[in-house]
Amino acid sequence: MTRLTEASLSAISKNVRTPDYSRETSGVGIVHLGLGAFHKAHQAFYTDAAMALGGGNWSIIGVSMRNEQIAADFNDQDGLFTLLERGTDGASAQIIGSIARALCAATQPDDVMTALCDPDVRIVTTTVTEKGYGIDRASGGVDTTNVVIAHDLDRKNSPIGTIGLIVTALEKRRANGIPPFTALCCDNLPDNGAFLHAGLVDFANQFDADLANWITDNVACPASMVDRITPAQTSSTRTLAQDLTGAEDILAIETENFHQWVIEDNFPTGRPAWDRAGAIFTDNVAPFEKMKLRLLNPAIFTGGPCAV
């Protein structure tokens, strides 16, 4: 069976949607930290549709924080993967092409930093779970007893964690006269923009008050609300992807056909046309979060546990 790659796209089953834009000429504009299933089903999905509908240089460099094999698998498939959507009328498949290439922060730290400091990169998105930030919810600052935070403060020029990587990249961009990127938290956390911004400022303040003030004044961290149930991949996921597409895909994922993304519209250096893909841009995400808590989350809990 042929492996899913750029070269094999022409052989994909004709009823499967493939990227409707030039991947070769679409430049990178986003770095994503946390290359897991939810990112593939959500931000990568929206970005793929946005580039097809609105164009722009918004391809993604996906960064796995620790798993070198995931990055290798993406690169072996030229960043392509199958997204299976399950609905009441069965399953459908499409090939997502928004991820240009992948890196591993644990084994390729210099390459990750180079990507984060690229002037063409205007947005850094994150899905690393609340624990992955090392931020103390009570104080809003970083937890200096957290192993990763402590490492990155002690070895500021070789960070391995989300907050350390972002702050170090911002510091380097500032020093080189490169405008800061927008940092967009895409984890399912309340008021996640303020959460991320406070963590970045406090981390910087541990060693450079001027940098902390610059981040406070210049770095946008929009709030966002995300929703899409995305179970872990199983062997049946890969089998179904192969049956529908005609290609072997070890990165295939399945998800529900419902998806939602509400984003505070605060992107000083530009953004993809995510709204053309169904995202909602707003001045205030809070009412949407409250509605989700009141309506969607209780319904999920009533229906049983799920993986997101």
MARTIBA-468507 format. One record per atom (N, C-alpha, C, O): x, y, z. Coordinates in steps of 0.05 Angstrom, whole numbers, padded with zeros to 5 digits, always signed. Example, Ala and Ser with C-alpha at 12.3 -4.5 7.8 and 13.67 -1.06 7.14 Angstrom:
REM residues 2
+00264-00114+00156
+00246-00090+00156
+00264-00066+00156
+00285-00066+00169
+00257-00045+00142
+00273-00021+00143
+00258+00001+00157
+00268+00023+00161
//
This chain:
REM residues 308
+00017-00024+00000
+00000+00000+00000
+00018+00025+00000
+00037+00027+00015
+00010+00044-00017
+00026+00069-00019
+00022+00086+00006
+00000+00089+00017
+00044+00097+00016
+00044+00115+00040
+00034+00143+00031
+00040+00152+00009
+00018+00156+00048
+00009+00183+00043
+00033+00202+00043
+00047+00205+00063
+00038+00215+00020
+00059+00235+00017
+00049+00255-00004
+00029+00251-00017
+00065+00276-00008
+00059+00295-00029
+00058+00281-00056
+00041+00287-00073
+00077+00263-00060
+00079+00249-00086
+00055+00231-00092
+00049+00226-00115
+00042+00221-00071
+00020+00202-00074
-00007+00216-00074
-00027+00202-00077
-00008+00242-00071
-00034+00256-00069
-00051+00251-00094
-00075+00249-00093
-00038+00250-00117
-00053+00247-00142
-00067+00220-00144
-00086+00216-00159
-00059+00201-00127
-00071+00174-00128
-00092+00170-00106
-00104+00149-00104
-00097+00191-00090
-00117+00190-00069
-00145+00187-00082
-00150+00198-00103
-00162+00172-00069
-00190+00168-00079
-00202+00195-00087
-00200+00214-00072
-00216+00196-00109
-00227+00221-00120
-00248+00234-00102
-00252+00258-00104
-00261+00219-00085
-00282+00231-00068
-00270+00241-00042
-00285+00249-00024
-00244+00241-00039
-00231+00251-00015
-00219+00279-00022
-00204+00282-00041
-00226+00298-00006
-00216+00325-00010
-00186+00327-00003
-00178+00317+00018
-00171+00339-00020
-00142+00344-00016
-00137+00374-00016
-00154+00389-00024
-00114+00382-00007
-00108+00411-00005
-00113+00426-00031
-00102+00419-00052
-00131+00446-00030
-00138+00461-00054
-00123+00487-00055
-00134+00509-00059
-00097+00485-00052
-00079+00509-00053
-00051+00498-00058
-00046+00474-00054
-00033+00515-00065
-00005+00506-00070
+00010+00504-00044
+00017+00525-00033
+00016+00480-00035
+00031+00477-00011
+00060+00485-00016
+00074+00495+00003
+00069+00482-00040
+00097+00488-00046
+00103+00518-00044
+00125+00526-00036
+00083+00535-00052
+00088+00564-00052
+00076+00578-00027
+00080+00602-00024
+00062+00563-00010
+00050+00575+00014
+00072+00577+00036
+00082+00556+00045
+00080+00601+00043
+00100+00604+00063
+00091+00598+00091
+00067+00597+00096
+00110+00594+00109
+00103+00589+00137
+00098+00615+00152
+00113+00634+00149
+00076+00616+00166
+00069+00639+00182
+00062+00633+00211
+00059+00651+00227
+00061+00607+00218
+00053+00598+00244
+00072+00577+00254
+00080+00559+00239
+00079+00578+00279
+00093+00556+00293
+00074+00547+00315
+00063+00562+00330
+00069+00520+00315
+00051+00509+00336
+00067+00492+00355
+00082+00474+00347
+00064+00497+00381
+00076+00481+00402
+00056+00461+00413
+00036+00469+00424
+00062+00435+00411
+00044+00415+00421
+00030+00400+00399
+00007+00405+00394
+00045+00383+00385
+00035+00371+00360
+00019+00345+00365
+00028+00323+00359
-00004+00349+00377
-00021+00326+00385
-00045+00324+00367
-00049+00338+00348
-00063+00305+00375
-00087+00299+00359
-00105+00323+00358
-00117+00329+00337
-00109+00338+00380
-00128+00360+00379
-00119+00382+00360
-00135+00393+00346
-00093+00388+00360
-00083+00408+00341
-00089+00399+00313
-00098+00416+00296
-00086+00374+00307
-00091+00364+00279
-00120+00367+00272
-00127+00375+00249
-00138+00361+00291
-00166+00362+00285
-00178+00390+00287
-00200+00395+00277
-00163+00409+00299
-00174+00435+00303
-00159+00457+00289
-00167+00465+00267
-00136+00466+00300
-00122+00489+00288
-00112+00482+00260
-00114+00498+00242
-00100+00458+00256
-00090+00451+00230
-00113+00449+00210
-00111+00456+00186
-00136+00438+00219
-00160+00436+00202
-00170+00464+00193
-00175+00468+00170
-00172+00482+00213
-00182+00509+00206
-00162+00523+00188
-00170+00537+00169
-00136+00520+00193
-00116+00534+00177
-00116+00523+00148
-00112+00538+00129
-00119+00497+00145
-00121+00485+00119
-00144+00497+00103
-00141+00505+00080
-00167+00499+00116
-00190+00511+00102
-00187+00540+00097
-00195+00550+00076
-00174+00555+00115
-00170+00583+00112
-00152+00589+00088
-00156+00608+00073
-00131+00573+00085
-00113+00577+00062
-00126+00570+00036
-00121+00583+00016
-00144+00550+00036
-00158+00543+00012
-00178+00565+00004
-00182+00570-00020
-00190+00577+00024
-00211+00597+00018
-00201+00626+00017
-00211+00642+00002
-00180+00632+00032
-00170+00659+00034
-00141+00663+00027
-00132+00686+00026
-00127+00642+00021
-00099+00644+00014
-00081+00653+00037
-00089+00651+00060
-00058+00663+00031
-00040+00673+00051
-00018+00653+00058
-00020+00629+00054
+00004+00664+00068
+00027+00648+00077
+00024+00640+00106
+00036+00652+00124
+00007+00620+00111
+00001+00612+00138
+00006+00583+00143
-00006+00571+00162
+00023+00571+00128
+00030+00543+00134
+00043+00541+00162
+00053+00561+00173
+00042+00517+00174
+00049+00513+00202
+00075+00496+00204
+00078+00476+00189
+00093+00505+00221
+00114+00487+00231
+00104+00475+00257
+00100+00490+00276
+00099+00449+00258
+00089+00436+00282
+00112+00427+00299
+00132+00415+00289
+00111+00433+00325
+00132+00425+00344
+00122+00406+00364
+00104+00413+00380
+00132+00382+00364
+00127+00363+00386
+00147+00369+00408
+00171+00372+00403
+00137+00372+00432
+00154+00381+00454
+00175+00360+00462
+00197+00367+00469
+00167+00334+00461
+00186+00313+00470
+00188+00289+00451
+00208+00275+00451
+00168+00284+00435
+00166+00260+00419
+00179+00263+00392
+00167+00274+00373
+00204+00253+00389
+00218+00256+00364
+00205+00239+00342
+00206+00247+00319
+00193+00217+00349
+00181+00199+00329
+00157+00213+00315
+00153+00210+00291
+00141+00228+00330
+00118+00242+00318
+00128+00261+00297
+00117+00263+00275
+00149+00276+00304
+00160+00295+00284
+00170+00281+00259
+00166+00289+00237
+00184+00258+00264
+00194+00243+00241
+00172+00232+00224
+00174+00232+00199
+00150+00223+00236
+00127+00212+00221
+00115+00234+00204
+00108+00229+00180
+00112+00258+00215
+00102+00280+00199
+00119+00286+00175
+00110+00289+00152
+00145+00287+00179
+00163+00294+00158
+00164+00271+00137
+00168+00277+00113
+00161+00246+00145
+00160+00224+00126
+00136+00226+00108
+00137+00217+00085
+00115+00239+00118
+00090+00242+00102
+00087+00271+00091
+00066+00279+00082
+00109+00286+00091
+00109+00313+00081
+00089+00331+00095
+00078+00349+00083
+00083+00324+00120
+00065+00340+00136
+00035+00333+00132
+00018+00345+00145
+00030+00315+00114
+00002+00308+00107
-00010+00288+00127
+00005+00270+00136
-00036+00290+00132
-00049+00269+00147
-00079+00268+00140
-00089+00288+00129
-00092+00246+00146
-00120+00243+00141
-00137+00250+00165
-00131+00241+00187
-00157+00267+00160
-00176+00274+00180
-00202+00260+00174
-00214+00265+00153
-00211+00242+00192
-00236+00228+00189
-00257+00242+00206
-00253+00246+00230
-00279+00249+00193
-00302+00261+00208
-00324+00241+00209
-00333+00230+00189
-00334+00236+00234
-00356+00217+00237
-00381+00233+00244
-00382+00250+00261
-00402+00226+00229
-00428+00238+00234
-00450+00217+00233
-00444+00193+00232
-00475+00226+00234
-00497+00207+00235
-00499+00191+00209
-00511+00170+00208
-00488+00203+00187
-00490+00189+00161
-00464+00175+00154
-00460+00168+00131
-00447+00170+00174
-00423+00154+00169
-00398+00171+00171
-00398+00193+00183
-00376+00162+00159
-00350+00176+00161
-00342+00186+00134
-00347+00174+00113
-00328+00209+00134
-00316+00220+00110
-00287+00226+00116
-00279+00229+00139
-00271+00229+00095
-00243+00234+00098
-00234+00257+00082
-00244+00262+00060
-00215+00272+00092
-00201+00293+00077
-00172+00293+00085
-00164+00285+00107
-00155+00303+00067
-00126+00305+00072
-00120+00333+00080
-00126+00352+00065
-00108+00337+00103
-00100+00363+00113
-00071+00369+00105
-00054+00352+00110
-00067+00392+00094
-00040+00399+00084
-00028+00424+00097
-00007+00434+00086
-00039+00434+00118
-00030+00460+00129
-00003+00458+00144
+00010+00478+00148
+00005+00434+00152
+00030+00431+00167
+00052+00426+00146
+00052+00406+00132
+00071+00445+00145
+00093+00443+00125
+00114+00423+00134
+00124+00407+00117
+00121+00424+00159
+00141+00405+00169
+00139+00405+00200
+00125+00420+00212
+00154+00386+00212
+00153+00383+00241
+00180+00382+00253
+00200+00374+00240
+00182+00391+00278
+00207+00391+00294
+00201+00379+00321
+00178+00377+00330
+00222+00371+00335
+00220+00362+00363
+00236+00381+00380
+00260+00384+00376
+00223+00394+00400
+00237+00413+00417
+00259+00400+00433
+00280+00413+00438
+00255+00375+00441
+00275+00362+00459
+00300+00355+00444
+00322+00355+00456
+00299+00350+00418
+00322+00341+00403
+00331+00361+00382
+00353+00359+00371
+00315+00381+00376
+00322+00401+00356
+00317+00429+00366
+00304+00446+00353
+00327+00436+00390
+00321+00462+00402
+00330+00485+00385
+00316+00506+00384
+00353+00483+00372
+00362+00506+00356
+00344+00510+00332
+00339+00533+00325
+00335+00489+00320
+00317+00491+00297
+00290+00503+00305
+00278+00520+00291
+00280+00496+00329
+00255+00507+00339
+00259+00537+00344
+00242+00553+00337
+00281+00545+00356
+00286+00573+00362
+00289+00589+00336
+00279+00611+00334
+00302+00577+00316
+00304+00591+00290
+00277+00596+00278
+00271+00617+00267
+00259+00576+00280
+00232+00579+00270
+00217+00601+00285
+00203+00617+00272
+00219+00601+00311
+00205+00621+00327
+00215+00649+00322
+00200+00668+00325
+00240+00652+00314
+00252+00678+00309
+00250+00687+00280
+00259+00709+00273
+00238+00671+00263
+00235+00677+00234
+00216+00701+00232
+00194+00700+00242
+00224+00723+00219
+00207+00746+00215
+00180+00739+00202
+00161+00754+00206
+00180+00718+00185
+00155+00711+00171
+00135+00698+00190
+00111+00696+00184
+00144+00688+00213
+00126+00676+00233
+00112+00698+00249
+00125+00713+00263
+00086+00699+00246
+00071+00720+00259
+00052+00711+00281
+00042+00727+00296
+00049+00684+00283
+00032+00673+00304
+00045+00648+00315
+00056+00632+00300
+00045+00645+00341
+00053+00621+00354
+00029+00610+00370
+00019+00624+00388
+00019+00587+00363
-00003+00575+00376
+00006+00552+00394
+00028+00541+00390
-00010+00546+00414
-00002+00525+00434
-00025+00507+00441
-00048+00517+00445
-00019+00482+00444
-00037+00462+00457
-00020+00443+00472
-00012+00422+00462
-00013+00450+00497
+00005+00434+00513
-00007+00425+00539
+00007+00413+00556
-00033+00429+00543
-00048+00424+00568
-00040+00444+00589
-00018+00456+00588
-00057+00449+00609
-00052+00469+00630
-00025+00463+00644
-00010+00481+00650
-00020+00437+00649
+00004+00430+00663
+00029+00437+00647
+00050+00443+00659
+00027+00437+00621
+00050+00442+00604
+00061+00470+00604
+00083+00475+00595
+00045+00489+00615
+00054+00516+00617
+00071+00522+00641
+00088+00540+00641
+00067+00507+00663
+00081+00513+00687
+00073+00539+00700
+00089+00552+00713
+00048+00546+00697
+00037+00571+00709
+00020+00564+00733
+00003+00546+00732
+00024+00579+00754
+00008+00576+00778
-00018+00591+00775
-00018+00616+00774
-00041+00577+00774
-00067+00590+00770
-00073+00610+00792
-00085+00631+00786
-00065+00604+00816
-00072+00622+00839
-00059+00649+00836
-00072+00670+00840
-00033+00649+00830
-00018+00674+00829
-00018+00686+00801
-00014+00711+00798
-00021+00670+00781
-00019+00679+00753
+00009+00680+00743
+00013+00684+00719
+00028+00675+00760
+00056+00675+00752
+00066+00647+00747
+00052+00627+00751
+00091+00644+00739
+00102+00618+00734
+00109+00604+00761
+00115+00618+00781
+00107+00578+00761
+00114+00562+00785
+00144+00556+00783
+00152+00539+00769
+00159+00571+00799
+00188+00568+00797
+00198+00541+00809
+00222+00534+00806
+00180+00526+00822
+00188+00499+00831
+00183+00478+00809
+00191+00455+00812
+00169+00486+00788
+00164+00468+00765
+00191+00461+00752
+00207+00479+00747
+00196+00435+00747
+00222+00427+00737
+00229+00440+00711
+00252+00449+00707
+00210+00443+00693
+00216+00455+00666
+00220+00485+00669
+00239+00496+00657
+00203+00498+00684
+00207+00527+00689
+00234+00532+00702
+00248+00551+00694
+00241+00517+00722
+00266+00520+00736
+00290+00516+00717
+00309+00531+00717
+00287+00496+00700
+00308+00491+00680
+00312+00515+00661
+00334+00523+00656
+00289+00525+00652
+00291+00546+00632
+00300+00573+00644
+00312+00589+00630
+00294+00577+00669
+00305+00601+00682
+00335+00599+00688
+00350+00618+00686
+00343+00574+00694
+00372+00570+00699
+00388+00569+00673
+00412+00576+00673
+00376+00559+00652
+00390+00556+00626
+00374+00572+00605
+00362+00560+00587
+00374+00598+00608
+00356+00615+00592
+00361+00613+00562
+00342+00617+00547
+00385+00607+00554
+00391+00605+00526
+00386+00578+00513
+00390+00574+00489
+00377+00559+00530
+00371+00532+00519
+00345+00522+00531
+00345+00501+00545
+00323+00536+00527
+00297+00529+00539
+00286+00503+00527
+00291+00497+00504
+00270+00489+00543
+00257+00465+00533
+00227+00465+00537
+00212+00448+00526
+00217+00485+00552
+00188+00487+00558
+00174+00509+00541
+00187+00525+00529
+00148+00508+00541
+00132+00526+00525
+00137+00555+00532
+00143+00571+00515
+00135+00562+00558
+00139+00590+00566
+00168+00599+00560
+00172+00621+00550
+00187+00582+00567
+00215+00589+00562
+00221+00594+00533
+00235+00613+00526
+00211+00576+00516
+00215+00579+00487
+00203+00605+00477
+00216+00619+00461
+00179+00611+00485
+00166+00635+00475
+00180+00660+00484
+00185+00678+00468
+00186+00662+00510
+00199+00686+00520
+00227+00689+00508
+00234+00712+00501
+00242+00668+00506
+00269+00670+00494
+00267+00680+00465
+00283+00696+00456
+00248+00669+00450
+00244+00678+00423
+00237+00707+00421
+00246+00722+00404
+00219+00715+00439
+00211+00744+00439
+00235+00761+00446
+00238+00783+00435
+00251+00753+00465
+00275+00768+00472
+00294+00771+00448
+00304+00793+00443
+00298+00749+00433
+00315+00750+00410
+00303+00768+00388
+00317+00783+00375
+00277+00766+00384
+00264+00782+00363
+00267+00812+00371
+00273+00828+00354
+00263+00818+00396
+00266+00846+00405
+00294+00856+00400
+00298+00878+00390
+00314+00840+00407
+00342+00848+00404
+00349+00852+00374
+00367+00868+00368
+00336+00838+00356
+00342+00840+00328
+00322+00857+00312
+00323+00858+00288
+00306+00872+00327
+00287+00890+00314
+00265+00877+00298
+00254+00889+00279
+00258+00852+00305
+00237+00837+00292
+00211+00840+00309
+00212+00835+00333
+00189+00848+00297
+00164+00851+00312
+00156+00825+00326
+00162+00803+00316
+00144+00827+00350
+00136+00803+00364
+00113+00789+00349
+00097+00801+00336
+00113+00762+00352
+00090+00747+00342
+00067+00749+00362
+00071+00756+00385
+00044+00742+00353
+00020+00738+00371
+00022+00710+00382
+00026+00691+00368
+00018+00708+00409
+00018+00682+00422
-00011+00674+00429
-00024+00687+00445
-00020+00653+00416
-00048+00645+00418
-00051+00618+00432
-00044+00597+00421
-00061+00618+00456
-00066+00593+00471
-00091+00580+00460
-00112+00593+00459
-00089+00555+00452
-00112+00540+00441
-00120+00517+00459
-00134+00498+00451
-00110+00517+00484
-00119+00497+00503
-00146+00505+00515
-00153+00528+00516
-00161+00485+00523
-00188+00489+00534
-00187+00499+00562
-00193+00484+00581
-00179+00524+00565
-00175+00537+00592
-00191+00563+00592
-00190+00578+00572
-00204+00570+00614
-00218+00595+00616
-00199+00619+00615
-00177+00618+00628
-00206+00640+00601
-00190+00664+00599
-00161+00657+00592
-00142+00668+00605
-00158+00640+00572
-00131+00630+00567
-00111+00650+00556
-00087+00647+00558
-00122+00671+00544
-00104+00692+00534
-00090+00707+00557
-00065+00711+00557
-00105+00715+00577
-00094+00728+00600
-00076+00709+00616
-00055+00718+00627
-00084+00684+00617
-00068+00663+00630
-00040+00661+00618
-00020+00662+00632
-00039+00660+00591
-00013+00657+00578
+00003+00683+00580
+00027+00682+00586
-00010+00706+00577
+00004+00731+00578
+00017+00736+00605
+00040+00744+00607
+00002+00730+00626
+00013+00734+00653
+00037+00716+00658
+00056+00724+00671
+00036+00691+00648
+00058+00673+00651
+00083+00682+00636
+00105+00680+00647
+00079+00693+00612
+00102+00703+00597
+00115+00727+00611
+00139+00728+00613
+00098+00745+00620
+00109+00769+00633
+00124+00761+00659
+00145+00772+00664
+00112+00744+00675
+00125+00736+00700
+00151+00721+00696
+00170+00726+00710
+00151+00704+00676
+00176+00689+00670
+00198+00709+00662
+00220+00707+00673
+00192+00728+00645
+00212+00748+00637
+00220+00765+00660
+00244+00773+00662
+00202+00771+00678
+00208+00788+00701
+00227+00775+00721
+00239+00789+00737
+00230+00749+00719
+00248+00735+00737
+00277+00743+00731
+00295+00740+00749
+00283+00753+00707
+00311+00759+00700
+00314+00786+00685
+00337+00795+00683
+00292+00797+00675
+00295+00822+00659
+00269+00838+00660
+00251+00832+00645
+00268+00858+00678
+00244+00873+00681
+00237+00889+00656
+00213+00893+00650
+00257+00899+00642
+00252+00914+00617
+00239+00896+00596
+00220+00904+00582
+00248+00871+00594
+00236+00852+00575
+00207+00847+00583
+00189+00845+00566
+00202+00843+00609
+00175+00838+00619
+00157+00862+00612
+00134+00857+00604
+00166+00886+00615
+00150+00909+00608
+00145+00911+00578
+00123+00918+00570
+00165+00903+00563
+00162+00903+00533
+00141+00882+00525
+00124+00888+00508
+00142+00859+00537
+00121+00838+00531
+00094+00848+00539
+00074+00845+00525
+00092+00861+00563
+00066+00872+00572
+00054+00891+00552
+00031+00890+00546
+00071+00908+00540
+00062+00929+00523
+00059+00921+00493
+00044+00933+00479
+00073+00900+00485
+00075+00894+00456
+00066+00867+00447
+00062+00863+00423
+00063+00848+00465
+00057+00821+00456
+00027+00815+00461
+00017+00816+00484
+00013+00809+00439
-00016+00803+00441
-00019+00773+00447
-00006+00756+00435
-00037+00767+00466
-00044+00740+00472
-00075+00738+00472
-00087+00739+00493
-00087+00735+00449
-00116+00735+00448
-00128+00711+00463
-00116+00690+00464
-00151+00715+00474
-00166+00693+00486
-00179+00676+00463
-00185+00687+00442
-00183+00651+00469
-00196+00634+00449
-00212+00612+00464
-00205+00604+00486
-00233+00603+00451
-00248+00580+00461
-00250+00559+00440
-00257+00565+00417
-00242+00535+00447
-00241+00513+00427
-00260+00491+00435
-00266+00487+00458
-00269+00476+00415
-00286+00453+00420
-00286+00434+00396
-00293+00442+00374
-00278+00410+00401
-00280+00388+00382
-00271+00362+00396
-00248+00360+00404
-00289+00343+00397
-00282+00318+00410
-00264+00302+00391
-00271+00297+00368
-00240+00295+00401
-00220+00281+00385
-00209+00257+00400
-00190+00261+00416
-00219+00233+00395
-00209+00210+00409
-00180+00203+00401
-00171+00212+00380
-00167+00188+00417
-00140+00178+00410
-00142+00159+00385
-00162+00145+00382
-00121+00160+00369
-00120+00142+00346
-00120+00113+00354
-00107+00106+00374
-00134+00096+00339
-00133+00067+00343
-00126+00054+00317
-00124+00067+00296
-00122+00028+00317
-00116+00013+00292
-00140+00015+00273
-00136+00016+00249
-00164+00017+00283
-00187+00020+00266
-00187+00047+00252
-00198+00050+00230
-00176+00067+00266
-00174+00094+00253
-00156+00092+00228
-00164+00102+00207
-00134+00079+00231
-00115+00076+00208
-00127+00059+00186
-00124+00065+00162
-00142+00038+00194
-00154+00021+00174
-00175+00035+00158
-00177+00033+00134
-00192+00051+00172
-00213+00066+00159
-00201+00087+00140
-00211+00091+00118
-00180+00100+00149
-00167+00121+00133
-00157+00108+00107
-00159+00119+00085
-00145+00085+00110
-00134+00071+00086
-00157+00062+00067
-00154+00065+00043
-00179+00052+00079
-00201+00044+00062
-00213+00067+00046
-00221+00064+00023
-00215+00091+00059
-00228+00114+00046
-00209+00129+00027
-00219+00139+00007
-00184+00129+00033
-00165+00145+00017
-00149+00129-00003
-00141+00139-00024
-00145+00103+00003
-00128+00087-00014
-00098+00090-00008
-00082+00080-00023
-00092+00102+00015
-00064+00106+00022
-00060+00099+00052
-00077+00103+00068
-00036+00089+00058
-00029+00083+00086
-00022+00109+00100
-00007+00126+00089
-00033+00113+00124
-00029+00138+00138
-00027+00132+00168
-00047+00126+00181
-00002+00133+00179
+00001+00127+00207
-00006+00151+00225
-00006+00149+00249
-00012+00174+00213
-00020+00198+00227
-00050+00204+00227
-00058+00224+00238
-00065+00186+00215
-00094+00191+00213
-00107+00195+00240
-00100+00181+00259
-00127+00212+00241
-00142+00216+00265
-00172+00218+00258
-00179+00223+00235
-00189+00213+00278
-00217+00216+00273
-00229+00235+00294
-00218+00238+00316
-00251+00248+00286
-00263+00268+00303
-00292+00271+00296
-00302+00259+00277
-00307+00286+00312
-00335+00291+00306
-00337+00312+00284
-00317+00326+00278
-00360+00314+00272
-00363+00334+00251
-00369+00362+00262
-00369+00381+00247
-00375+00364+00288
-00379+00390+00300
-00352+00401+00308
-00334+00387+00318
-00348+00427+00304
-00324+00441+00313
-00331+00470+00318
-00348+00482+00305
-00317+00481+00337
-00321+00510+00344
-00295+00522+00352
-00279+00510+00366
-00292+00547+00344
-00268+00563+00352
-00277+00592+00353
-00284+00604+00333
-00276+00603+00377
-00282+00631+00381
-00256+00645+00390
-00243+00636+00409
-00249+00667+00377
-00223+00679+00380
-00226+00709+00384
-00240+00722+00369
-00212+00719+00404
-00210+00748+00408
-00195+00759+00384
-00172+00750+00379
-00206+00779+00371
-00193+00789+00346
-00172+00810+00353
-00176+00834+00351
-00148+00800+00361
-00126+00817+00368
-00100+00806+00357
-00085+00792+00371
-00095+00811+00332
-00072+00800+00317
-00058+00823+00303
-00063+00829+00280
-00040+00837+00318
-00027+00861+00306
-00012+00857+00280
-00010+00875+00264
-00002+00833+00276
+00014+00828+00251
-00001+00810+00231
+00011+00799+00213
-00027+00808+00235
-00043+00793+00215
-00050+00765+00225
-00039+00755+00244
-00069+00753+00210
-00079+00726+00217
-00091+00713+00192
-00097+00727+00173
-00093+00686+00193
-00107+00673+00171
-00137+00680+00171
-00148+00690+00190
-00150+00673+00149
-00179+00677+00147
-00194+00654+00160
-00210+00641+00147
-00188+00650+00186
-00201+00628+00200
-00231+00630+00200
-00246+00611+00202
-00241+00655+00199
-00270+00660+00200
-00283+00648+00174
-00306+00640+00175
-00268+00648+00152
-00280+00636+00128
-00282+00606+00131
-00296+00593+00115
-00268+00595+00150
-00269+00566+00155
-00289+00560+00178
-00292+00537+00185
-00302+00581+00188
-00323+00576+00209
-00316+00587+00236
-00333+00586+00254
-00292+00597+00240
-00285+00608+00266
-00300+00635+00270
-00308+00648+00251
-00304+00642+00295
-00317+00667+00302
-00297+00686+00315
-00284+00679+00335
-00294+00709+00303
-00277+00730+00315
-00295+00749+00331
-00316+00757+00321
-00286+00757+00354
-00302+00774+00371
-00284+00791+00389
-00260+00786+00391
-00296+00812+00401
-00281+00828+00420
-00281+00816+00447
-00264+00824+00464
-00299+00797+00452
-00301+00786+00479
-00309+00756+00478
-00331+00750+00470
-00291+00739+00486
-00296+00710+00485
-00312+00701+00509
-00324+00680+00507
-00312+00716+00531
-00324+00707+00556
-00353+00697+00553
-00359+00676+00564
-00370+00711+00539
-00398+00701+00537
-00400+00674+00524
-00417+00658+00531
-00382+00669+00505
-00382+00643+00491
-00373+00621+00511
-00383+00599+00510
-00353+00628+00527
-00343+00608+00547
-00365+00601+00567
-00368+00578+00574
-00380+00622+00576
-00401+00617+00595
-00423+00599+00583
-00433+00581+00596
-00429+00605+00558
-00449+00588+00544
-00440+00559+00541
-00456+00541+00545
-00415+00556+00535
-00404+00529+00532
-00406+00514+00559
-00413+00491+00560
-00398+00527+00581
-00399+00515+00607
-00427+00507+00615
-00431+00486+00627
-00446+00524+00608
-00474+00519+00616
-00487+00497+00599
-00504+00482+00608
-00480+00497+00573
-00495+00479+00554
-00478+00455+00545
-00488+00432+00547
-00455+00460+00534
-00440+00438+00522
-00427+00419+00542
-00430+00395+00540
-00413+00430+00562
-00399+00413+00581
-00418+00394+00597
-00412+00371+00599
-00440+00404+00608
-00458+00386+00621
-00469+00364+00603
-00472+00341+00611
-00473+00371+00577
-00483+00351+00558
-00462+00329+00554
-00468+00306+00551
-00436+00338+00553
-00415+00318+00549
-00413+00300+00574
-00410+00276+00571
-00414+00312+00598
-00412+00296+00622
-00435+00276+00624
-00432+00254+00633
-00459+00285+00615
-00482+00267+00616
-00479+00244+00597
-00487+00221+00603
-00466+00249+00574
-00463+00229+00554
-00441+00210+00559
-00438+00189+00546
-00423+00216+00579
-00401+00198+00585
-00375+00211+00579
-00374+00232+00566
-00353+00199+00588
-00327+00211+00584
-00317+00209+00556
-00326+00191+00541
-00300+00228+00548
-00289+00228+00521
-00261+00240+00522
-00254+00253+00541
-00246+00234+00501
-00219+00245+00500
-00219+00270+00482
-00231+00270+00461
-00206+00291+00491
-00205+00316+00475
-00176+00325+00474
-00170+00345+00461
//
